[in-house]
């Protein structure tokens, strides 16, 4: 059987290693997972919030990542029990929950994604990947292992989250907090002003609060100069690319290069 839930991603987060993610936003083919693995990304983030990817496609991406030994996380569409439980039953290494606003919201999420006695997550047993494919010796082993190895990430991308940072990040069980630039800057009334002092100071407050509560700070950033800046400020996790953006960028560069040759 394929043994998973090994906690590799969780251990690397605890060690505060730099982690670079390739995001799956548009691709239905598992080739995108193979490409990210071959390119050397640390894990894949499969997006359900802002995409048309359905549950079956996401499951196949998770399965491909698992077979390749590449950790995967899913950004869920919302924080309902049905969404969180169904996603985790497919056995990604963890989840990201978007648009966090309050401590109570995070407490409810932690309770939902943990099996008893730590939470209220339902056990799918042999009817889903989390139960059947992993080679558990017992249900008790599955519960114990996944309660300890599943990565829980939240996104800091609302004005309310900034106002409640300490309350939110002090909730036990959070592993990663990723800044969503577009939503956060828009919520602050400065949409897209990522280079402004106002925005950068707000993000630095997130980093400081993450460090205070032993949560890994992350951000969506792929431009080398931005990655360098935020790494020097203490960011550790970077959502560095998205499949559709790589396709657009590669297509433009290729077409421009070919036309330049033809015109010459």
Backbone bond lengths (Angstrom), bond angles and torsions (degrees), N, CA, C in turn:
res aa  C-N    CA-C-N  psi(-1)  N-CA   C-N-CA  omega(-1)  CA-C   N-CA-C  phi
1 X - - - 1.461 - - 1.529 111.00 -
2 X 1.323 115.92 157.20 1.464 121.28 178.90 1.515 108.71 -82.96
3 X 1.311 116.33 114.05 1.457 120.59 -178.07 1.524 109.81 -88.53
4 X 1.307 117.54 121.41 1.462 120.61 179.86 1.514 108.23 -130.73
5 X 1.323 116.79 -165.87 1.454 118.62 -175.48 1.516 110.77 65.82
6 X 1.360 116.52 31.36 1.458 119.60 -174.47 1.525 113.46 -81.10
7 X 1.309 117.22 -7.26 1.460 120.10 175.06 1.504 115.51 77.33
8 X 1.355 117.80 13.35 1.465 119.92 -178.75 1.521 111.74 -59.26
9 X 1.323 117.12 -47.55 1.463 120.33 -179.20 1.527 110.39 -64.62
10 X 1.312 116.41 -41.34 1.463 120.85 178.96 1.532 110.53 -60.75
11 X 1.322 117.27 -42.11 1.465 121.10 179.84 1.528 111.31 -65.17
12 X 1.324 116.32 -40.24 1.458 119.29 -179.20 1.525 110.96 -68.49
13 X 1.312 116.24 -33.83 1.464 120.48 175.14 1.520 110.19 -66.26
14 X 1.327 116.13 -45.52 1.466 120.15 179.63 1.526 111.57 -61.70
15 X 1.342 116.46 -32.04 1.463 121.31 179.32 1.523 112.12 -81.51
16 X 1.319 116.76 -5.01 1.469 123.43 179.62 1.525 111.91 58.86
17 X 1.327 115.10 41.98 1.459 119.48 172.94 1.528 109.31 -75.45
18 X 1.323 115.95 152.26 1.455 118.81 170.72 1.527 108.70 -67.05
19 X 1.325 116.50 131.22 1.459 121.38 -179.61 1.522 109.87 -126.74
20 X 1.328 115.65 131.51 1.460 121.60 -177.88 1.525 108.67 -118.06
21 X 1.325 115.84 126.66 1.465 121.38 -177.15 1.512 111.69 -110.34
22 X 1.331 115.15 142.18 1.447 121.95 167.67 1.512 108.29 -102.81
23 X 1.319 117.44 129.20 1.460 121.18 -174.04 1.526 111.81 -98.52
24 X 1.322 115.27 136.95 1.463 121.58 176.67 1.519 107.45 -102.12
25 X 1.338 115.23 112.18 1.458 121.26 -176.22 1.531 112.66 -115.14
26 X 1.326 116.18 -28.48 1.463 118.95 -169.64 1.521 113.94 -133.65
27 X 1.312 117.82 -27.56 1.466 121.20 -171.91 1.524 112.01 -72.41
28 X 1.316 115.01 131.22 1.465 120.78 173.62 1.517 111.07 -93.09
29 X 1.318 117.63 -22.36 1.456 122.12 -177.65 1.521 111.18 -82.25
30 X 1.344 115.28 141.99 1.453 120.54 176.17 1.509 113.09 -67.36
31 X 1.337 116.80 -7.79 1.465 119.93 177.75 1.528 111.35 -58.94
32 X 1.323 116.81 -28.69 1.462 119.13 -179.72 1.526 110.49 -66.35
33 X 1.331 117.48 -34.98 1.458 120.96 177.98 1.524 109.62 -68.52
34 X 1.332 116.38 -42.59 1.463 120.78 177.24 1.531 110.50 -60.49
35 X 1.325 116.62 -41.41 1.466 120.86 -178.90 1.521 111.05 -64.35
36 X 1.330 116.98 -44.83 1.467 119.76 178.99 1.527 111.41 -64.18
37 X 1.322 116.36 -39.11 1.467 119.97 177.26 1.520 110.46 -62.51
38 X 1.324 116.26 -47.68 1.460 121.42 -178.20 1.526 111.73 -65.25
39 X 1.327 116.28 -33.10 1.467 120.52 -178.95 1.527 112.33 -73.67
40 X 1.340 117.38 -20.77 1.453 119.53 176.60 1.515 116.08 102.89
41 X 1.334 117.67 15.52 1.466 119.61 176.91 1.531 110.06 -67.01
42 X 1.324 116.25 152.84 1.463 121.27 -177.74 1.523 112.63 -79.54
43 X 1.326 116.84 -31.45 1.462 120.64 175.47 1.516 108.87 -162.34
44 X 1.330 116.14 168.79 1.454 120.70 175.56 1.523 109.42 -111.41
45 X 1.323 115.04 141.60 1.451 121.55 172.87 1.529 106.99 -109.16
46 X 1.317 115.87 114.04 1.457 121.86 -179.29 1.521 108.16 -95.41
47 X 1.332 116.69 120.62 1.460 120.22 -170.99 1.527 112.85 -95.91
48 X 1.305 115.66 125.47 1.462 121.94 175.61 1.526 111.01 -109.53
49 X 1.334 116.81 -18.64 1.472 120.12 -174.61 1.523 112.38 -70.16
50 X 1.318 117.01 -47.83 1.465 120.84 -171.98 1.524 112.96 -112.93
51 X 1.320 117.83 22.91 1.455 119.76 -176.32 1.525 110.85 -131.39
52 X 1.328 114.34 173.97 1.460 120.41 176.49 1.523 111.46 -98.87
53 X 1.325 118.58 10.50 1.462 121.46 178.55 1.525 109.80 -62.17
54 X 1.334 116.17 130.92 1.463 118.54 179.51 1.525 110.69 -96.35
55 X 1.325 116.01 176.87 1.461 120.99 -174.65 1.522 112.75 -61.64
56 X 1.329 117.04 -38.58 1.462 119.85 -178.25 1.526 111.47 -67.62
57 X 1.333 116.58 -40.96 1.467 119.83 178.47 1.520 110.35 -64.58
58 X 1.326 116.39 -43.15 1.464 120.49 179.58 1.520 110.37 -62.01
59 X 1.336 117.10 -41.40 1.458 120.50 177.36 1.524 110.96 -58.93
60 X 1.325 117.53 -43.83 1.461 119.91 -178.60 1.526 111.47 -67.39
61 X 1.331 117.56 -34.49 1.468 119.86 175.15 1.527 110.63 -65.95
62 X 1.318 116.53 -42.57 1.470 120.27 177.63 1.519 110.14 -60.68
63 X 1.343 116.25 -44.50 1.460 120.69 -179.29 1.525 111.06 -62.68
64 X 1.335 117.23 -43.25 1.470 120.58 178.91 1.527 110.65 -62.35
65 X 1.322 116.11 -43.57 1.465 120.00 179.12 1.526 110.51 -62.32
66 X 1.319 116.31 -41.95 1.460 120.92 -179.93 1.534 110.58 -61.54
67 X 1.328 117.11 -45.31 1.457 121.18 -179.39 1.524 112.21 -65.26
68 X 1.338 116.42 -29.53 1.462 120.89 -179.86 1.527 112.72 -88.51
69 X 1.325 116.81 -4.83 1.452 119.76 -178.00 1.513 113.68 73.28
70 X 1.329 116.09 26.55 1.464 121.76 179.77 1.525 108.54 -107.27
71 X 1.323 119.39 116.80 1.466 120.06 180.00 1.521 111.75 -57.89
72 X 1.328 116.04 147.40 1.467 120.97 178.82 1.520 110.13 -132.60
73 X 1.336 114.09 146.02 1.454 120.96 171.98 1.522 108.28 -132.20
74 X 1.299 116.58 149.74 1.461 121.59 179.97 1.518 109.39 -115.24
75 X 1.337 115.68 128.69 1.461 118.35 169.68 1.526 106.69 -85.77
76 X 1.323 115.26 113.73 1.456 120.63 -175.04 1.525 110.64 -77.25
77 X 1.335 114.96 165.06 1.460 120.11 -178.80 1.525 112.28 -80.05
78 X 1.337 116.29 -32.33 1.463 120.24 179.13 1.520 108.31 -157.68
79 X 1.315 117.20 -177.28 1.462 119.91 -174.91 1.528 113.51 -109.18
80 X 1.317 117.00 27.90 1.458 119.99 177.43 1.534 110.35 -74.48
81 X 1.321 115.44 159.97 1.460 120.34 178.61 1.524 110.72 -58.38
82 X 1.327 116.73 -45.94 1.464 120.38 -177.03 1.518 111.38 -60.62
83 X 1.312 117.37 -43.71 1.461 121.02 -178.70 1.530 111.17 -66.72
84 X 1.316 116.72 -47.59 1.459 120.55 -177.01 1.523 111.82 -67.51
85 X 1.322 116.82 -45.45 1.459 120.84 -175.74 1.528 111.47 -68.07
86 X 1.332 117.27 -45.39 1.468 120.30 -179.72 1.522 111.02 -63.19
87 X 1.319 116.23 -38.45 1.465 119.29 -179.85 1.520 111.29 -67.16
88 X 1.326 117.32 -47.74 1.458 120.34 -177.81 1.519 112.39 -68.20
89 X 1.326 117.56 -27.97 1.467 119.96 177.10 1.523 112.21 -63.56
90 X 1.339 117.95 -20.05 1.467 121.21 179.25 1.528 111.43 -83.25
91 X 1.307 116.38 -2.33 1.459 124.06 171.51 1.521 116.49 70.97
92 X 1.342 118.14 46.08 1.460 118.10 164.19 1.524 107.79 -73.23
93 X 1.316 116.50 170.42 1.467 118.97 177.39 1.520 111.84 -77.43
94 X 1.328 117.00 -13.67 1.456 119.28 178.23 1.514 111.67 176.34
95 X 1.317 114.84 -176.10 1.456 121.35 -179.28 1.517 110.19 -135.05
96 X 1.331 115.11 155.45 1.453 122.78 167.52 1.527 107.37 -114.35
97 X 1.317 116.53 134.04 1.464 121.08 178.93 1.526 108.37 -111.57
98 X 1.330 117.86 119.81 1.468 120.88 -175.15 1.526 113.51 -81.86
99 X 1.334 114.48 165.72 1.462 125.51 167.06 1.527 113.84 54.11
100 X 1.321 115.69 47.51 1.459 121.42 176.70 1.527 109.86 -70.23
101 X 1.335 115.30 143.78 1.466 119.77 -178.81 1.534 113.98 -129.63
102 X 1.339 117.55 -35.74 1.467 119.63 -172.61 1.527 112.02 -136.75
103 X 1.329 115.17 163.95 1.459 121.78 175.98 1.530 110.95 -64.55
104 X 1.320 116.39 -42.53 1.462 120.01 -178.42 1.526 110.86 -59.44
105 X 1.302 116.65 -37.26 1.457 121.99 178.41 1.530 110.55 -62.16
106 X 1.327 116.70 -44.68 1.462 120.89 -179.53 1.528 110.51 -68.20
107 X 1.306 117.67 -40.44 1.463 120.74 178.19 1.528 110.75 -59.81
108 X 1.313 116.07 -39.89 1.466 120.33 178.94 1.529 110.89 -67.35
109 X 1.320 116.90 -37.15 1.466 120.81 178.21 1.527 110.43 -64.22
110 X 1.324 116.66 -47.44 1.463 120.76 -179.90 1.523 110.22 -59.99
111 X 1.301 117.06 -43.15 1.464 121.35 178.83 1.527 111.08 -62.37
112 X 1.325 116.29 -36.77 1.466 121.21 -177.63 1.520 112.47 -71.31
113 X 1.334 118.29 -37.03 1.462 120.70 -172.17 1.525 113.56 -92.56
114 X 1.325 117.80 -4.18 1.459 121.08 178.23 1.527 109.88 -103.17
115 X 1.333 115.46 138.02 1.456 120.03 173.25 1.528 110.02 -72.49
116 X 1.348 117.90 156.35 1.461 120.37 172.74 1.549 109.89 -57.54
117 X 1.333 118.06 146.01 1.469 126.44 9.44 1.527 114.25 -88.76
118 X 1.346 117.71 0.42 1.461 120.17 -177.32 1.518 112.97 -80.06
119 X 1.339 117.34 -22.42 1.453 120.69 -177.71 1.507 111.69 -157.10
120 X 1.341 115.24 -153.18 1.454 120.61 -174.38 1.529 113.51 -129.19
121 X 1.323 117.06 20.78 1.454 120.30 -179.19 1.528 110.95 -65.62
122 X 1.328 115.85 139.68 1.451 120.68 177.90 1.518 111.57 -79.69
123 X 1.332 117.02 148.28 1.454 123.01 -178.43 1.527 109.14 -98.32
124 X 1.335 117.15 116.27 1.452 121.22 -179.41 1.516 113.73 -82.53
125 X 1.344 116.79 -12.77 1.461 122.94 179.78 1.529 110.92 51.65
126 X 1.331 118.05 -135.32 1.463 120.54 -172.31 1.520 113.37 -80.37
127 X 1.319 117.64 4.20 1.467 120.40 -177.79 1.521 112.95 -88.55
128 X 1.324 118.32 -2.75 1.463 120.65 -179.24 1.524 109.03 -145.29
129 X 1.338 117.97 164.23 1.467 120.86 -177.71 1.522 113.85 -54.07
130 X 1.324 118.02 -39.31 1.463 119.74 -178.01 1.522 111.53 -59.48
131 X 1.333 116.68 -30.69 1.453 119.26 -178.90 1.508 114.38 -95.18
132 X 1.323 117.31 -39.54 1.471 119.99 -167.45 1.522 114.91 -91.83
133 X 1.317 117.89 -41.25 1.453 120.28 -166.72 1.534 115.32 -86.90
134 X 1.299 117.64 -7.46 1.450 118.65 -166.52 1.524 115.01 -94.72
135 X 1.324 117.57 -8.45 1.450 119.21 177.53 1.510 114.45 78.67
136 X 1.326 117.53 28.67 1.464 120.19 179.26 1.530 110.22 -65.57
137 X 1.327 115.61 142.01 1.454 120.17 174.97 1.524 111.41 -74.25
138 X 1.331 115.90 -26.52 1.464 120.61 -178.63 1.516 109.43 -159.17
139 X 1.336 115.93 164.53 1.470 120.63 174.42 1.524 109.43 -62.00
140 X 1.317 116.62 -38.41 1.465 120.52 -179.72 1.525 110.94 -59.94
141 X 1.358 116.36 -39.48 1.462 119.45 178.42 1.523 110.81 -65.99
142 X 1.339 117.40 -41.75 1.450 121.08 178.49 1.519 110.88 -60.01
143 X 1.332 116.39 -48.43 1.460 121.35 -179.43 1.525 110.80 -60.06
144 X 1.298 116.39 -47.09 1.464 121.07 -177.98 1.530 111.12 -63.93
145 X 1.340 115.89 -44.67 1.470 120.16 -177.26 1.523 111.69 -66.24
146 X 1.332 116.42 -50.73 1.460 118.83 -175.32 1.522 112.60 -70.62
147 X 1.314 117.91 -29.77 1.465 119.49 173.57 1.525 111.07 -62.97
148 X 1.339 115.77 -27.24 1.457 119.14 -177.62 1.510 115.62 -96.70
149 X 1.352 117.39 -19.47 1.470 118.67 -172.90 1.527 114.83 -112.65
150 X 1.327 118.31 -16.54 1.464 120.10 -178.81 1.522 110.55 -68.37
151 X 1.322 116.13 128.59 1.466 121.64 -178.56 1.526 109.33 -86.85
152 X 1.330 116.06 129.18 1.457 121.81 178.54 1.529 108.87 -111.43
153 X 1.316 115.01 114.51 1.457 120.39 178.21 1.518 110.96 -115.74
154 X 1.308 116.46 143.45 1.465 121.63 174.62 1.523 108.19 -122.79
155 X 1.331 115.15 161.49 1.461 119.60 177.94 1.527 110.68 -112.97
156 X 1.313 114.66 130.51 1.460 121.82 175.05 1.519 106.21 -96.67
157 X 1.325 116.19 102.92 1.464 119.47 -173.65 1.525 111.97 -152.99
158 X 1.327 116.77 21.79 1.459 120.65 176.04 1.527 109.69 -130.09
159 X 1.312 115.43 155.54 1.462 120.08 176.71 1.516 110.70 -61.22
160 X 1.340 115.89 -37.66 1.465 120.02 179.81 1.524 111.58 -63.96
161 X 1.333 116.67 -36.41 1.458 119.81 178.55 1.523 110.94 -63.88
162 X 1.320 117.26 -40.83 1.460 120.28 176.89 1.519 111.42 -60.93
163 X 1.327 115.70 -39.08 1.461 120.57 -179.10 1.525 112.54 -71.85
164 X 1.339 116.15 -22.68 1.470 120.68 -176.63 1.523 112.32 -117.34
165 X 1.321 116.96 26.05 1.456 121.08 -172.65 1.521 113.32 -53.31
166 X 1.304 117.73 -50.95 1.458 120.52 -174.99 1.525 111.10 -63.79
167 X 1.319 116.65 -43.22 1.464 120.69 178.53 1.525 111.11 -62.58
168 X 1.321 117.08 -41.71 1.466 121.92 -176.94 1.523 111.30 -69.40
169 X 1.327 117.01 -50.73 1.457 120.89 -172.48 1.517 113.45 -77.19
170 X 1.308 117.75 -10.64 1.465 120.41 177.56 1.521 112.79 -87.63
171 X 1.339 117.46 -1.77 1.462 120.17 177.80 1.528 109.16 -68.90
172 X 1.317 119.41 124.26 1.473 120.89 179.31 1.524 111.24 -63.15
173 X 1.322 115.38 137.96 1.462 119.87 175.89 1.509 114.88 111.99
174 X 1.338 118.39 -12.33 1.465 120.94 178.38 1.527 109.12 -80.89
175 X 1.320 116.36 130.76 1.458 120.89 178.15 1.520 113.04 -98.87
176 X 1.336 116.64 -39.84 1.467 121.97 -173.41 1.523 109.86 -138.61
177 X 1.326 116.07 142.93 1.470 121.79 171.27 1.522 107.54 -127.77
178 X 1.335 116.18 116.06 1.461 121.89 -176.08 1.529 110.15 -107.13
179 X 1.314 116.22 131.09 1.458 121.89 177.79 1.525 109.41 -80.08
180 X 1.344 115.73 126.81 1.462 121.27 173.78 1.516 109.06 -98.40
181 X 1.324 116.61 105.68 1.465 121.20 -169.59 1.528 114.12 -62.09
182 X 1.323 116.94 -47.14 1.459 119.58 -174.92 1.530 111.46 -62.00
183 X 1.330 115.91 -50.99 1.459 119.25 -178.70 1.522 112.04 -67.23
184 X 1.328 116.39 -42.28 1.467 118.51 -176.91 1.522 111.52 -65.12
185 X 1.318 116.78 -46.44 1.465 118.62 -179.82 1.528 110.78 -64.45
186 X 1.330 116.77 -37.25 1.462 120.07 178.48 1.518 110.67 -66.12
187 X 1.329 116.77 -42.47 1.456 120.61 178.22 1.516 112.92 -64.45
188 X 1.317 115.99 -27.62 1.465 120.40 178.59 1.526 111.77 -82.58
189 X 1.336 117.27 -5.44 1.455 120.74 -179.30 1.509 114.24 84.94
190 X 1.348 116.45 13.56 1.464 121.09 179.31 1.538 109.01 -131.08
191 X 1.327 117.49 59.31 1.465 120.26 -173.80 1.524 113.31 -55.50
192 X 1.339 114.73 126.85 1.452 120.66 175.91 1.515 116.12 77.38
193 X 1.310 118.48 0.85 1.471 120.83 -177.97 1.533 110.01 -88.14
194 X 1.335 115.50 62.32 1.461 121.31 -173.46 1.522 113.62 -70.84
195 X 1.327 116.37 -18.31 1.460 119.54 -177.52 1.530 112.32 -98.62
196 X 1.312 117.47 -0.74 1.463 120.31 -178.47 1.528 110.77 -74.10
197 X 1.328 115.68 152.05 1.464 120.34 178.03 1.524 111.18 -62.28
198 X 1.325 116.02 -36.82 1.468 119.88 -179.78 1.521 110.90 -59.95
199 X 1.313 115.55 -45.91 1.466 118.94 -179.03 1.519 111.17 -70.62
200 X 1.304 116.66 -47.23 1.460 119.70 -177.22 1.525 111.95 -62.72
201 X 1.309 117.61 -36.72 1.464 120.16 177.83 1.521 111.13 -66.15
202 X 1.339 116.33 -36.21 1.470 119.79 177.67 1.524 110.30 -64.95
203 X 1.326 117.02 -42.59 1.465 120.50 179.65 1.527 110.46 -67.45
204 X 1.309 116.93 -36.90 1.472 119.77 176.61 1.525 111.01 -63.33
205 X 1.331 116.91 -33.00 1.470 120.10 174.95 1.525 110.82 -64.52
206 X 1.336 116.36 -36.86 1.468 120.12 177.03 1.521 110.01 -63.42
207 X 1.329 116.97 -44.98 1.473 121.07 179.24 1.521 110.50 -59.95
208 X 1.309 116.12 -46.13 1.465 120.88 -178.95 1.523 111.29 -60.88
209 X 1.317 116.64 -42.87 1.464 120.83 -178.73 1.533 110.39 -70.64
210 X 1.323 117.37 -37.26 1.466 120.55 175.75 1.527 110.38 -59.57
211 X 1.313 116.33 -47.00 1.462 120.05 -179.80 1.520 111.56 -62.70
212 X 1.303 116.69 -36.92 1.462 121.02 178.63 1.519 111.51 -60.65
213 X 1.338 116.17 -36.79 1.469 120.09 -174.49 1.531 113.07 -107.79
214 X 1.337 116.39 16.22 1.466 121.53 175.78 1.527 112.31 59.10
215 X 1.325 115.78 43.31 1.460 122.88 175.54 1.525 107.58 -113.50
216 X 1.341 116.80 135.30 1.464 118.42 178.95 1.525 110.61 -71.63
217 X 1.337 118.82 127.39 1.465 121.04 176.36 1.519 111.65 -87.89
218 X 1.331 116.07 140.50 1.459 120.81 178.55 1.511 111.20 -141.71
219 X 1.329 115.57 169.08 1.456 120.05 -178.62 1.533 109.30 -155.32
220 X 1.311 115.71 153.08 1.456 121.01 173.27 1.524 107.87 -81.24
221 X 1.323 116.93 106.81 1.465 120.98 -178.07 1.516 109.00 -159.28
222 X 1.340 116.29 130.98 1.446 120.65 179.99 1.507 114.44 -128.23
223 X 1.341 117.32 -19.65 1.458 119.57 177.99 1.528 108.61 -68.99
224 X 1.326 117.60 130.08 1.466 120.33 -175.92 1.526 114.23 -52.26
225 X 1.338 117.00 -40.09 1.462 118.35 -178.52 1.530 112.04 -67.91
226 X 1.341 116.31 -33.88 1.466 119.58 176.87 1.520 111.30 -72.46
227 X 1.322 116.38 -41.01 1.462 119.89 177.62 1.524 109.83 -60.00
228 X 1.321 116.64 -44.41 1.475 121.15 179.16 1.522 110.52 -60.59
229 X 1.338 116.49 -46.61 1.458 120.13 -178.87 1.523 111.36 -59.90
230 X 1.341 115.92 -49.70 1.464 119.05 -175.53 1.522 112.30 -73.41
231 X 1.322 117.79 -30.61 1.464 119.98 175.71 1.528 109.90 -63.87
232 X 1.312 115.70 -40.40 1.466 119.76 178.39 1.522 111.97 -68.34
233 X 1.345 115.97 -22.20 1.469 120.49 177.28 1.528 111.93 -86.60
234 X 1.335 116.98 -8.90 1.454 119.67 177.11 1.510 116.32 116.12
235 X 1.331 118.01 0.26 1.457 119.99 176.35 1.528 109.96 -66.90
236 X 1.348 115.88 143.92 1.455 120.36 -177.29 1.532 113.30 -120.78
237 X 1.323 117.88 -28.49 1.457 121.06 -179.15 1.521 109.32 -114.61
238 X 1.341 115.92 136.29 1.459 120.42 -177.69 1.521 110.41 -130.67
239 X 1.334 116.19 121.46 1.456 120.58 167.01 1.518 105.15 -81.38
240 X 1.331 116.52 99.32 1.460 120.59 -164.18 1.517 114.66 -97.37
241 X 1.327 118.22 -17.21 1.457 118.71 -177.14 1.515 110.28 -156.35
242 X 1.329 115.39 163.42 1.464 121.82 173.69 1.516 107.12 -135.68
243 X 1.324 116.57 141.30 1.455 120.19 -174.02 1.526 113.10 -55.71
244 X 1.329 117.38 -45.25 1.460 120.02 -176.95 1.531 111.25 -66.98
245 X 1.342 116.90 -35.49 1.465 120.16 178.10 1.523 111.08 -68.18
246 X 1.335 116.28 -39.08 1.459 119.56 176.66 1.522 110.94 -63.22
247 X 1.334 116.01 -37.96 1.461 120.25 178.36 1.524 111.09 -64.28
248 X 1.330 116.09 -47.27 1.470 119.73 178.96 1.528 110.74 -60.94
249 X 1.331 115.46 -48.16 1.463 120.11 -177.31 1.525 110.98 -62.41
250 X 1.321 116.88 -47.05 1.458 120.53 -179.86 1.513 112.24 -63.06
251 X 1.344 116.64 -39.96 1.459 120.65 179.64 1.530 111.08 -64.03
252 X 1.321 116.77 -44.74 1.461 120.86 179.66 1.528 111.50 -62.45
253 X 1.348 115.17 -45.67 1.463 119.06 -177.99 1.527 111.10 -65.05
254 X 1.337 116.36 -41.19 1.453 120.14 -179.77 1.519 111.60 -65.69
255 X 1.331 116.08 -46.08 1.469 120.04 -178.34 1.517 110.77 -64.07
256 X 1.338 115.84 -42.64 1.471 119.73 179.44 1.527 111.45 -62.04
257 X 1.347 115.36 -41.26 1.473 118.99 -178.76 1.522 111.42 -67.18
258 X 1.334 117.00 -40.47 1.463 120.53 179.93 1.528 110.54 -66.50
259 X 1.339 117.08 -44.52 1.465 119.90 179.98 1.532 112.14 -64.86
260 X 1.325 115.60 -33.82 1.461 118.48 178.26 1.522 111.01 -63.01
261 X 1.330 115.65 -41.29 1.458 120.74 177.99 1.530 110.71 -64.53
262 X 1.342 116.04 -44.74 1.453 120.88 -179.18 1.525 111.78 -64.09
263 X 1.326 116.23 -40.64 1.459 119.69 -179.19 1.530 111.46 -69.13
264 X 1.329 115.20 -29.87 1.488 119.31 179.52 1.524 110.36 -72.61
